[in-house]
Amino acid sequence: MPTDGTIDYIELPASDLASLQVFYKKVFDWGAFKDYGPDYVAFEAQGRDGGFNAKRKVVQNGGPLLVLYSNNLEATEAKVKEAGGEIVAHEKFPGGRRFTFRDPNGNELAVWTKR
């Protein structure tokens, strides 16, 4: 049972369910995909559950930013590019550095590493 107030589920808009499954499996090794009809695919990602929702096809600018961690930021960035993601920003900050990308559907996420 989730603890009150913790992040329990991640849901991303999806205009193409199949391409997002391939992208996230290839880049971040997300797996255990489960189809729930033509408009929804659930996934398990390193102990977190989430889903791709084709009923929410439009990606909006702004809003929350999902930030993932990487032990090798350059290797992860290369995987994102190779899998069809678009790098939109690089940042350095006191605790480390990160890049922001858009997946093939336009969802914007970031990946960071410690200094």
Secondary structure as GFF3:
##gff-version 3
##sequence-region A 1 115
A	DSSP	beta_strand	9	13	.	.	.	ID=ss1
A	DSSP	alpha_helix	17	28	.	.	.	ID=ss2
A	DSSP	beta_strand	31	35	.	.	.	ID=ss3
A	DSSP	beta_strand	40	45	.	.	.	ID=ss4
A	DSSP	beta_strand	48	53	.	.	.	ID=ss5
A	DSSP	beta_strand	66	69	.	.	.	ID=ss6
A	DSSP	alpha_helix	73	82	.	.	.	ID=ss7
A	DSSP	beta_strand	86	93	.	.	.	ID=ss8
A	DSSP	beta_strand	96	102	.	.	.	ID=ss9
A	DSSP	beta_strand	108	114	.	.	.	ID=ss10
###
